[in-house]
Amino acid sequence: MPARAIPFPPMEAELVRELPEGDGWQYEPKWDGFRGVLENVGTELALWSRNGRPLLRYFPELRPLGDLLPPKSALDGEIVIVREGALDFDSMQMRLHPAESRIRRLSAEIPAEYVVFDVLVWDGEPVWKRPLEERREVVESLEGFRLSPCTRSLADARGWLDRFESLGLDGVVAKRLGVPYLPGSRDGVVKVKEHKTADCVVLGVRWKGSREGIATLLLGLYREDGGLDYVGSCAVAAGRRAEVAARVLPLVEDDPAWHVSEPNRWGGGELEESRVRPELVVEVRYDKVQGNRFRHGTKLIRWRDDKDARECTWRELRPPRSSASVEALFA
């Protein structure tokens, strides 16, 4: 665990629907990587996760940053991987591997970067006790580090939400001016994640208990070759189960061997699944796509009776890339 001289665990953010307005806020991009406190307050350079897990062994390419730190210093930031101009969270997860040989290979093939957004301790001084605007001055004085940009313009912050979706950013963070660093607290920091919508085909269901109701809709999108890919799930609220059952049950097909593979973090457990004839289209709200899946469960918005299932293709989740790049944030 980090030395006691370091404020820990890291300051967190409260999820809100709208960015706060007024002169008392500083806005920053919300990076999609692993939160990390980089410090040499202890006996050697260390990089800690928000849960106190040592991360430096998984990202050895970040060790040279220790040469830029004076003794007894600590930074708060985000470990990210940029590929083809966009953040790549899937590559981040690949780095958490027990084999040192694999770690060394991946650190060369897909190197990570450390983006600094706060200074906690500098040359033994507890900078974290200062208000945000003074800490930001220290951040901007750092040399050799990637610095997270910031703005006090609400218009610029809203522009980040609009323009940088394709870059893999996870939203925008607003930090209240005049507030010191508050370890483990959500006071004074909020975050907004832009929720997007997509039209998906209902390709299956996950049953509640012994088929007494539909717990989850399983969603799909068509590939260019005509195949249908599973992309995630959508929980069915109790108040909508009768409505969903009326539409879906007539299309359930008897295929005991059918199932979709889904990593555990998307849920599902051992609930029974059934195939559904791919005729229904639903509009769902989601916040993030990771690889070929919605990272989290989606929310059912409405039925799209006006749309043919074959129109639901991967363009729903993979719009044409803009010419923007993550590098533009550091310009």
Buried (B, 14 or more C-beta within 10 A) or exposed (E): EBBEBBBBBBBBBEEEEEBBEEEBBBBBBBBBBBBBBBBBBBEEBBBBBBEEEEBBEBBBBBEEBBEEBEEBBBBBBBBBBBEEBBBBBEBBEBBEEEEEEEBEEBBEEBBBBBBBBBBBBBEEBBBBEBEBEBBBEBBEEBEEBBBBBBBBEBEEBBEBBEEBBBBBBBBBBBBBBEBBBBBEBEEBBBBBBBEBBBBBBBBBBBBBEEEEBBBBBBBBBBEEEEEBBBBBBBBBEEEEBEEBBEBBEEBBEEEEEEBBEBEEEBBBEEEBBBBBEBEBBBBBEBBBBBEBBBBBBBBBBEBBEEBEBEBBBBEBBEEEEEEBBBEEBEE
